[in-house]
Amino acid sequence: MPDPSWQAREQAQQAHRIHQNHVRHHQELHDRARARHTGASRPHRPASHGPVRGARGGGLAGLLLLLLAVSAVVLVAHDPELRATAGTFVRDLLSTVQSG
């Protein structure tokens, strides 16, 4: 069972990220609307250089990755020992990333 304080911190960080993304998106829309009303030219968009990895419509590779992720989640959800091991791994990985 994960530590409740760790879960609360994770949920708070996720909520903060979601809020920041929402604010950023809103600001971009506001900036575009202002540019339209002031007659400014459209901002330059870099030329596309083929499909971007991780973009929507990932094709077969994206589908296989999704199936792999779903399979892993189902496996972890049904095996308590594996779930505990995965939780420990994620906590260790998170603390390593946060420590620099």
The first five atom37 places (N, CA, C, CB, O) and aatype in JSON, in Angstrom:
{
  "aatype": [12, 14, 3, 14, 15, 17, 5, 0, 1, 6, 5, 0, 5, 5, 0, 8, 1, 9, 8, 5, 2, 8, 19, 1, 8, 8, 5, 6, 10, 8, 3, 1, 0, 1, 0, 1, 8, 16, 7, 0, 15, 1, 14, 8, 1, 14, 0, 15, 8, 7, 14, 19, 1, 7, 0, 1, 7, 7, 7, 10, 0, 7, 10, 10, 10, 10, 10, 10, 0, 19, 15, 0, 19, 19, 10, 19, 0, 8, 3, 14, 6, 10, 1, 0, 16, 0, 7, 16, 13, 19, 1, 3, 10, 10, 15, 16, 19, 5, 15, 7],
  "atom_mask": [
    [1, 1, 1, 1, 1],
    [1, 1, 1, 1, 1],
    [1, 1, 1, 1, 1],
    [1, 1, 1, 1, 1],
    [1, 1, 1, 1, 1],
    [1, 1, 1, 1, 1],
    [1, 1, 1, 1, 1],
    [1, 1, 1, 1, 1],
    [1, 1, 1, 1, 1],
    [1, 1, 1, 1, 1],
    [1, 1, 1, 1, 1],
    [1, 1, 1, 1, 1],
    [1, 1, 1, 1, 1],
    [1, 1, 1, 1, 1],
    [1, 1, 1, 1, 1],
    [1, 1, 1, 1, 1],
    [1, 1, 1, 1, 1],
    [1, 1, 1, 1, 1],
    [1, 1, 1, 1, 1],
    [1, 1, 1, 1, 1],
    [1, 1, 1, 1, 1],
    [1, 1, 1, 1, 1],
    [1, 1, 1, 1, 1],
    [1, 1, 1, 1, 1],
    [1, 1, 1, 1, 1],
    [1, 1, 1, 1, 1],
    [1, 1, 1, 1, 1],
    [1, 1, 1, 1, 1],
    [1, 1, 1, 1, 1],
    [1, 1, 1, 1, 1],
    [1, 1, 1, 1, 1],
    [1, 1, 1, 1, 1],
    [1, 1, 1, 1, 1],
    [1, 1, 1, 1, 1],
    [1, 1, 1, 1, 1],
    [1, 1, 1, 1, 1],
    [1, 1, 1, 1, 1],
    [1, 1, 1, 1, 1],
    [1, 1, 1, 0, 1],
    [1, 1, 1, 1, 1],
    [1, 1, 1, 1, 1],
    [1, 1, 1, 1, 1],
    [1, 1, 1, 1, 1],
    [1, 1, 1, 1, 1],
    [1, 1, 1, 1, 1],
    [1, 1, 1, 1, 1],
    [1, 1, 1, 1, 1],
    [1, 1, 1, 1, 1],
    [1, 1, 1, 1, 1],
    [1, 1, 1, 0, 1],
    [1, 1, 1, 1, 1],
    [1, 1, 1, 1, 1],
    [1, 1, 1, 1, 1],
    [1, 1, 1, 0, 1],
    [1, 1, 1, 1, 1],
    [1, 1, 1, 1, 1],
    [1, 1, 1, 0, 1],
    [1, 1, 1, 0, 1],
    [1, 1, 1, 0, 1],
    [1, 1, 1, 1, 1],
    [1, 1, 1, 1, 1],
    [1, 1, 1, 0, 1],
    [1, 1, 1, 1, 1],
    [1, 1, 1, 1, 1],
    [1, 1, 1, 1, 1],
    [1, 1, 1, 1, 1],
    [1, 1, 1, 1, 1],
    [1, 1, 1, 1, 1],
    [1, 1, 1, 1, 1],
    [1, 1, 1, 1, 1],
    [1, 1, 1, 1, 1],
    [1, 1, 1, 1, 1],
    [1, 1, 1, 1, 1],
    [1, 1, 1, 1, 1],
    [1, 1, 1, 1, 1],
    [1, 1, 1, 1, 1],
    [1, 1, 1, 1, 1],
    [1, 1, 1, 1, 1],
    [1, 1, 1, 1, 1],
    [1, 1, 1, 1, 1],
    [1, 1, 1, 1, 1],
    [1, 1, 1, 1, 1],
    [1, 1, 1, 1, 1],
    [1, 1, 1, 1, 1],
    [1, 1, 1, 1, 1],
    [1, 1, 1, 1, 1],
    [1, 1, 1, 0, 1],
    [1, 1, 1, 1, 1],
    [1, 1, 1, 1, 1],
    [1, 1, 1, 1, 1],
    [1, 1, 1, 1, 1],
    [1, 1, 1, 1, 1],
    [1, 1, 1, 1, 1],
    [1, 1, 1, 1, 1],
    [1, 1, 1, 1, 1],
    [1, 1, 1, 1, 1],
    [1, 1, 1, 1, 1],
    [1, 1, 1, 1, 1],
    [1, 1, 1, 1, 1],
    [1, 1, 1, 0, 1]
  ],
  "atom_positions": [
    [[0.86, -1.18, 0.0], [0.0, 0.0, 0.0], [0.89, 1.23, 0.0], [-0.97, 0.01, 1.23], [1.73, 1.38, 0.89]],
    [[0.73, 2.12, -0.97], [1.56, 3.32, -1.02], [1.31, 4.22, 0.18], [1.29, 4.09, -2.3], [0.23, 4.23, 0.76]],
    [[2.34, 4.97, 0.53], [2.28, 5.92, 1.64], [1.24, 7.01, 1.31], [3.68, 6.55, 1.91], [1.34, 7.63, 0.24]],
    [[0.26, 7.26, 2.19], [-0.78, 8.26, 1.9], [-0.21, 9.66, 1.65], [-1.78, 8.33, 3.05], [-0.71, 10.39, 0.8]],
    [[0.85, 10.02, 2.38], [1.42, 11.36, 2.16], [2.07, 11.44, 0.78], [2.46, 11.69, 3.27], [2.04, 12.49, 0.14]],
    [[2.66, 10.34, 0.32], [3.25, 10.31, -1.03], [2.15, 10.46, -2.07], [4.06, 9.0, -1.26], [2.3, 11.2, -3.04]],
    [[1.04, 9.73, -1.86], [-0.08, 9.81, -2.8], [-0.65, 11.23, -2.84], [-1.18, 8.8, -2.42], [-0.95, 11.76, -3.91]],
    [[-0.8, 11.84, -1.67], [-1.34, 13.2, -1.61], [-0.41, 14.18, -2.34], [-1.55, 13.65, -0.14], [-0.88, 15.06, -3.06]],
    [[0.89, 14.01, -2.14], [1.86, 14.89, -2.81], [1.79, 14.7, -4.32], [3.29, 14.62, -2.29], [1.83, 15.67, -5.08]],
    [[1.69, 13.45, -4.75], [1.59, 13.17, -6.19], [0.33, 13.8, -6.78], [1.59, 11.65, -6.44], [0.37, 14.4, -7.86]],
    [[-0.78, 13.66, -6.07], [-2.04, 14.23, -6.56], [-1.96, 15.75, -6.61], [-3.21, 13.79, -5.67], [-2.46, 16.37, -7.55]],
    [[-1.33, 16.36, -5.61], [-1.2, 17.82, -5.59], [-0.3, 18.28, -6.74], [-0.62, 18.29, -4.24], [-0.6, 19.28, -7.39]],
    [[0.78, 17.57, -6.99], [1.67, 17.93, -8.1], [0.96, 17.77, -9.44], [2.96, 17.07, -8.06], [1.13, 18.6, -10.34]],
    [[0.17, 16.72, -9.58], [-0.56, 16.52, -10.82], [-1.59, 17.63, -11.02], [-1.26, 15.13, -10.83], [-1.74, 18.16, -12.12]],
    [[-2.3, 17.99, -9.95], [-3.29, 19.07, -10.04], [-2.61, 20.38, -10.42], [-4.06, 19.23, -8.71], [-3.14, 21.16, -11.21]],
    [[-1.43, 20.62, -9.85], [-0.68, 21.84, -10.17], [-0.27, 21.86, -11.65], [0.56, 21.97, -9.28], [-0.39, 22.89, -12.31]],
    [[0.21, 20.73, -12.16], [0.59, 20.66, -13.57], [-0.61, 20.89, -14.48], [1.23, 19.28, -13.89], [-0.51, 21.61, -15.47]],
    [[-1.75, 20.29, -14.13], [-2.96, 20.47, -14.93], [-3.37, 21.94, -14.94], [-4.11, 19.59, -14.39], [-3.72, 22.49, -15.98]],
    [[-3.32, 22.56, -13.77], [-3.68, 23.98, -13.68], [-2.73, 24.84, -14.5], [-3.68, 24.44, -12.22], [-3.17, 25.73, -15.22]],
    [[-1.43, 24.57, -14.4], [-0.44, 25.36, -15.15], [-0.67, 25.2, -16.66], [1.0, 24.92, -14.79], [-0.57, 26.18, -17.4]],
    [[-0.98, 24.0, -17.11], [-1.26, 23.79, -18.53], [-2.5, 24.55, -18.96], [-1.42, 22.29, -18.82], [-2.55, 25.12, -20.05]],
    [[-3.51, 24.55, -18.1], [-4.74, 25.28, -18.41], [-4.45, 26.78, -18.52], [-5.81, 25.01, -17.34], [-4.91, 27.44, -19.46]],
    [[-3.7, 27.31, -17.57], [-3.36, 28.74, -17.59], [-2.56, 29.07, -18.84], [-2.57, 29.14, -16.31], [-2.82, 30.08, -19.49]],
    [[-1.59, 28.24, -19.17], [-0.75, 28.47, -20.36], [-1.6, 28.46, -21.63], [0.36, 27.4, -20.46], [-1.44, 29.32, -22.5]],
    [[-2.5, 27.49, -21.73], [-3.37, 27.39, -22.9], [-4.26, 28.64, -23.0], [-4.24, 26.1, -22.83], [-4.41, 29.21, -24.08]],
    [[-4.84, 29.06, -21.89], [-5.69, 30.23, -21.87], [-4.9, 31.48, -22.3], [-6.29, 30.44, -20.47], [-5.4, 32.3, -23.07]],
    [[-3.68, 31.61, -21.8], [-2.85, 32.77, -22.16], [-2.53, 32.76, -23.65], [-1.55, 32.77, -21.33], [-2.53, 33.81, -24.29]],
    [[-2.25, 31.59, -24.21], [-1.96, 31.5, -25.64], [-3.17, 31.92, -26.46], [-1.52, 30.08, -26.03], [-3.04, 32.65, -27.45]],
    [[-4.36, 31.47, -26.06], [-5.58, 31.87, -26.76], [-5.78, 33.38, -26.67], [-6.8, 31.13, -26.19], [-6.15, 34.03, -27.65]],
    [[-5.55, 33.93, -25.49], [-5.69, 35.36, -25.27], [-4.7, 36.14, -26.15], [-5.48, 35.71, -23.78], [-5.06, 37.14, -26.76]],
    [[-3.47, 35.67, -26.19], [-2.45, 36.34, -27.01], [-2.81, 36.29, -28.5], [-1.07, 35.69, -26.79], [-2.64, 37.28, -29.21]],
    [[-3.31, 35.15, -28.97], [-3.71, 35.04, -30.37], [-4.86, 35.98, -30.7], [-4.09, 33.6, -30.7], [-4.88, 36.63, -31.74]],
    [[-5.84, 36.03, -29.78], [-6.98, 36.92, -30.01], [-6.53, 38.37, -30.05], [-8.05, 36.73, -28.91], [-7.0, 39.14, -30.89]],
    [[-5.63, 38.75, -29.16], [-5.13, 40.13, -29.14], [-4.39, 40.43, -30.45], [-4.2, 40.35, -27.92], [-4.55, 41.51, -31.02]],
    [[-3.58, 39.48, -30.91], [-2.82, 39.69, -32.15], [-3.78, 39.85, -33.33], [-1.85, 38.51, -32.4], [-3.54, 40.66, -34.22]],
    [[-4.86, 39.08, -33.34], [-5.85, 39.18, -34.41], [-6.5, 40.56, -34.42], [-6.91, 38.09, -34.26], [-6.71, 41.15, -35.47]],
    [[-6.82, 41.06, -33.23], [-7.51, 42.34, -33.13], [-6.59, 43.53, -33.39], [-8.13, 42.48, -31.77], [-7.06, 44.59, -33.81]],
    [[-5.31, 43.37, -33.16], [-4.39, 44.49, -33.39], [-3.83, 44.46, -34.81], [-3.24, 44.44, -32.38], [-3.06, 45.35, -35.19]],
    [[-4.2, 43.47, -35.58], [-3.75, 43.4, -36.96], [-2.34, 42.85, -37.11], [0.0, 0.0, 0.0], [-1.75, 42.98, -38.19]],
    [[-1.79, 42.25, -36.07], [-0.44, 41.7, -36.15], [-0.44, 40.5, -37.08], [0.09, 41.31, -34.75], [-1.43, 39.77, -37.19]],
    [[0.68, 40.3, -37.76], [0.78, 39.14, -38.64], [0.81, 37.87, -37.81], [2.04, 39.24, -39.53], [1.11, 37.89, -36.61]],
    [[0.5, 36.78, -38.44], [0.49, 35.5, -37.73], [1.9, 35.12, -37.31], [-0.13, 34.39, -38.62], [2.85, 35.35, -38.06]],
    [[2.05, 34.55, -36.13], [3.39, 34.13, -35.7], [3.93, 33.03, -36.6], [3.36, 33.64, -34.24], [3.18, 32.2, -37.13]],
    [[5.22, 33.02, -36.77], [5.87, 32.04, -37.63], [5.73, 30.65, -37.01], [7.37, 32.39, -37.84], [5.97, 30.45, -35.82]],
    [[5.34, 29.7, -37.84], [5.29, 28.31, -37.4], [6.38, 27.55, -38.12], [3.87, 27.67, -37.67], [6.45, 27.59, -39.35]],
    [[7.25, 26.87, -37.39], [8.34, 26.15, -38.05], [7.81, 25.09, -39.02], [9.23, 25.48, -37.0], [6.74, 24.52, -38.83]],
    [[8.57, 24.86, -40.06], [8.19, 23.87, -41.06], [8.21, 22.49, -40.44], [9.14, 23.93, -42.28], [9.06, 22.17, -39.62]],
    [[7.26, 21.68, -40.86], [7.19, 20.32, -40.36], [8.25, 19.47, -41.07], [5.77, 19.72, -40.57], [8.45, 19.59, -42.28]],
    [[8.91, 18.64, -40.32], [9.93, 17.76, -40.89], [9.51, 16.31, -40.71], [11.31, 18.01, -40.23], [10.23, 15.51, -40.11]],
    [[8.35, 16.0, -41.24], [7.87, 14.62, -41.15], [7.14, 14.39, -39.84], [0.0, 0.0, 0.0], [7.01, 15.31, -39.02]],
    [[6.67, 13.18, -39.64], [5.91, 12.88, -38.43], [6.78, 12.99, -37.18], [5.3, 11.48, -38.52], [7.96, 12.63, -37.19]],
    [[6.19, 13.49, -36.13], [6.9, 13.66, -34.86], [6.57, 12.46, -33.97], [6.51, 15.0, -34.16], [5.41, 12.08, -33.83]],
    [[7.59, 11.88, -33.39], [7.35, 10.75, -32.5], [6.55, 11.22, -31.29], [8.69, 10.1, -32.05], [6.8, 12.29, -30.75]],
    [[5.6, 10.4, -30.89], [4.79, 10.74, -29.74], [3.58, 11.58, -30.11], [0.0, 0.0, 0.0], [2.74, 11.86, -29.25]],
    [[3.48, 11.99, -31.35], [2.34, 12.79, -31.77], [1.12, 11.88, -31.94], [2.64, 13.55, -33.09], [1.25, 10.66, -31.98]],
    [[-0.04, 12.5, -32.05], [-1.26, 11.7, -32.26], [-1.15, 10.95, -33.56], [-2.52, 12.6, -32.26], [-0.44, 11.36, -34.48]],
    [[-1.85, 9.84, -33.64], [-1.82, 9.04, -34.86], [-0.51, 8.3, -35.0], [0.0, 0.0, 0.0], [0.07, 8.28, -36.09]],
    [[-0.03, 7.71, -33.93], [1.26, 7.04, -33.93], [1.3, 5.76, -34.73], [0.0, 0.0, 0.0], [2.36, 5.14, -34.83]],
    [[0.18, 5.35, -35.29], [0.16, 4.15, -36.12], [0.33, 2.89, -35.3], [0.0, 0.0, 0.0], [-0.08, 2.82, -34.14]],
    [[0.93, 1.9, -35.92], [1.09, 0.59, -35.3], [1.98, 0.67, -34.05], [1.67, -0.4, -36.3], [1.69, 0.02, -33.04]],
    [[3.05, 1.43, -34.12], [3.96, 1.55, -32.97], [3.22, 2.13, -31.77], [5.18, 2.42, -33.33], [3.39, 1.66, -30.64]],
    [[2.4, 3.16, -32.01], [1.64, 3.77, -30.93], [0.63, 2.8, -30.34], [0.0, 0.0, 0.0], [0.44, 2.74, -29.12]],
    [[-0.02, 2.03, -31.19], [-0.99, 1.05, -30.74], [-0.32, -0.03, -29.9], [-1.73, 0.43, -31.93], [-0.83, -0.43, -28.86]],
    [[0.82, -0.52, -30.36], [1.54, -1.55, -29.61], [2.01, -1.03, -28.26], [2.75, -2.06, -30.41], [1.95, -1.74, -27.26]],
    [[2.46, 0.22, -28.22], [2.88, 0.82, -26.96], [1.69, 0.94, -26.01], [3.53, 2.2, -27.2], [1.82, 0.67, -24.81]],
    [[0.55, 1.35, -26.53], [-0.66, 1.45, -25.71], [-1.06, 0.08, -25.16], [-1.81, 2.05, -26.52], [-1.39, -0.04, -23.98]],
    [[-1.03, -0.94, -26.01], [-1.38, -2.3, -25.55], [-0.41, -2.8, -24.49], [-1.39, -3.26, -26.74], [-0.81, -3.46, -23.53]],
    [[0.86, -2.48, -24.65], [1.86, -2.88, -23.67], [1.6, -2.19, -22.33], [3.28, -2.54, -24.17], [1.66, -2.83, -21.28]],
    [[1.29, -0.9, -22.38], [1.02, -0.16, -21.14], [-0.22, -0.7, -20.46], [0.86, 1.34, -21.44], [-0.22, -0.88, -19.24]],
    [[-1.29, -0.96, -21.2], [-2.52, -1.49, -20.62], [-2.27, -2.87, -20.02], [-3.64, -1.56, -21.69], [-2.77, -3.17, -18.94]],
    [[-1.52, -3.71, -20.71], [-1.2, -5.04, -20.19], [-0.42, -4.96, -18.88], [-0.4, -5.84, -21.22], [-0.7, -5.7, -17.94]],
    [[0.54, -4.05, -18.83], [1.33, -3.88, -17.61], [0.45, -3.42, -16.45], [2.48, -2.88, -17.83], [0.6, -3.91, -15.33]],
    [[-0.44, -2.49, -16.71], [-1.33, -1.99, -15.65], [-2.24, -3.11, -15.15], [-2.16, -0.81, -16.16], [-2.44, -3.24, -13.94]],
    [[-2.79, -3.89, -16.06], [-3.68, -5.0, -15.66], [-2.9, -6.03, -14.85], [-4.32, -5.66, -16.91], [-3.39, -6.51, -13.83]],
    [[-1.71, -6.37, -15.29], [-0.89, -7.34, -14.57], [-0.56, -6.85, -13.17], [0.4, -7.63, -15.35], [-0.68, -7.6, -12.2]],
    [[-0.15, -5.59, -13.07], [0.21, -5.02, -11.77], [-1.02, -4.95, -10.87], [0.83, -3.61, -11.94], [-0.92, -5.18, -9.66]],
    [[-2.17, -4.65, -11.44], [-3.4, -4.53, -10.64], [-3.81, -5.87, -10.04], [-4.53, -3.96, -11.49], [-4.41, -5.9, -8.97]],
    [[-3.52, -6.98, -10.71], [-3.96, -8.29, -10.24], [-2.96, -9.0, -9.34], [-4.26, -9.17, -11.41], [-3.33, -9.96, -8.65]],
    [[-1.73, -8.58, -9.32], [-0.7, -9.27, -8.54], [-0.23, -8.35, -7.4], [0.5, -9.69, -9.44], [0.51, -7.4, -7.66]],
    [[-0.64, -8.61, -6.15], [-0.28, -7.72, -5.03], [1.23, -7.58, -4.84], [-0.91, -8.24, -3.75], [1.72, -6.49, -4.54]],
    [[1.97, -8.66, -5.0], [3.42, -8.59, -4.81], [4.06, -7.73, -5.9], [4.04, -10.0, -4.82], [4.93, -6.9, -5.63]],
    [[3.62, -7.92, -7.13], [4.13, -7.13, -8.24], [3.72, -5.67, -8.07], [3.63, -7.68, -9.58], [4.5, -4.77, -8.4]],
    [[2.5, -5.43, -7.57], [2.03, -4.07, -7.33], [2.93, -3.37, -6.31], [0.56, -4.08, -6.85], [3.28, -2.21, -6.49]],
    [[3.29, -4.07, -5.23], [4.17, -3.49, -4.21], [5.55, -3.2, -4.78], [4.28, -4.43, -2.99], [6.14, -2.16, -4.5]],
    [[6.06, -4.12, -5.58], [7.37, -3.93, -6.21], [7.35, -2.75, -7.16], [7.8, -5.2, -6.95], [8.27, -1.94, -7.18]],
    [[6.29, -2.65, -7.95], [6.17, -1.53, -8.91], [6.04, -0.21, -8.16], [4.95, -1.73, -9.84], [6.63, 0.79, -8.57]],
    [[5.29, -0.2, -7.06], [5.16, 1.02, -6.26], [6.48, 1.47, -5.69], [0.0, 0.0, 0.0], [6.8, 2.66, -5.7]],
    [[7.25, 0.52, -5.18], [8.58, 0.85, -4.65], [9.48, 1.38, -5.75], [9.22, -0.38, -3.99], [10.2, 2.35, -5.54]],
    [[9.45, 0.76, -6.91], [10.27, 1.21, -8.04], [9.91, 2.64, -8.44], [10.09, 0.27, -9.23], [10.79, 3.46, -8.67]],
    [[8.61, 2.92, -8.52], [8.17, 4.26, -8.92], [8.59, 5.29, -7.88], [6.63, 4.3, -9.12], [9.06, 6.37, -8.24]],
    [[8.44, 4.98, -6.59], [8.85, 5.92, -5.54], [10.36, 6.17, -5.6], [8.46, 5.38, -4.15], [10.8, 7.31, -5.46]],
    [[11.15, 5.1, -5.79], [12.61, 5.26, -5.89], [12.98, 6.09, -7.09], [13.29, 3.91, -5.96], [13.85, 6.96, -7.0]],
    [[12.34, 5.82, -8.21], [12.62, 6.57, -9.44], [12.25, 8.04, -9.25], [11.84, 5.97, -10.65], [13.0, 8.93, -9.67]],
    [[11.11, 8.31, -8.64], [10.67, 9.68, -8.4], [11.65, 10.41, -7.49], [9.27, 9.69, -7.79], [11.99, 11.56, -7.75]],
    [[12.1, 9.76, -6.43], [13.02, 10.43, -5.51], [14.37, 10.69, -6.2], [13.23, 9.59, -4.23], [15.02, 11.7, -5.93]],
    [[14.79, 9.77, -7.08], [16.02, 9.98, -7.83], [15.9, 11.16, -8.78], [16.39, 8.72, -8.61], [16.82, 11.98, -8.88]],
    [[14.77, 11.26, -9.47], [14.54, 12.35, -10.39], [14.46, 13.68, -9.63], [13.25, 12.12, -11.21], [15.03, 14.68, -10.07]],
    [[13.76, 13.7, -8.51], [13.61, 14.93, -7.74], [14.91, 15.39, -7.11], [12.56, 14.75, -6.66], [15.14, 16.58, -6.94]],
    [[15.77, 14.44, -6.75], [17.04, 14.82, -6.1], [18.07, 15.34, -7.09], [17.62, 13.62, -5.35], [19.1, 15.88, -6.7]],
    [[17.8, 15.19, -8.36], [18.68, 15.8, -9.35], [19.37, 14.78, -10.14], [0.0, 0.0, 0.0], [20.16, 15.1, -11.03]]
  ]
}
